[in-house]
Amino acid sequence: MQTQTIVLAEDDGDDILVFREVISDFQITINLHLAKDGLDTIKLLDKLPDVDLIFLDVNMPLMNGLECLAEIRKKTRPVPVFMLSTSNSELDVSRAKMLGANGFITKPTSVDQYRLTIKHVMTTNWGKEHTPFYIDM
């Protein structure tokens, strides 16, 4: 059975619960590590040797998701990073792309939509050039 290590940087408890629910029925083992802000994420990543995916909320205290992404890419970690936001601000989307995110996800309003979106992220080869950056399922 496949195992994936995922880091979720999210400061909203409800969004964490929804994310856990979304990944609970996938047919793989997921080691989910939580961080409450960008600074916590950087500390966590320094301790974790192998991470398969990182999901960063754009709006977090202390260090937001975009600032955290910049720090992750400074350390040249090749791990796929996806930004999560309730907004689809063109400025945030373009800044995320410029900073090296693999994708930008507007948090869907339904759990089923969210499940499809996260499943899409987890089953896509993000090394290919033709993968979409802005993911709106």
CORTARA-V565979 format. One record per helix or strand. SS is the DSSP state (h for helix, s for strand). FROM is the first residue (numbers start at 0). TO is the last residue. Records with the same first field share a line. If there is no record, write none. Layout:
BEGIN
SS = FROM-TO / FROM-TO
END
This chain:
BEGIN
s = 2-8 / 28-34 / 52-56 / 79-84 / 102-105 / 133-134
h = 12-22 / 37-46 / 64-73 / 89-98 / 110-122
END
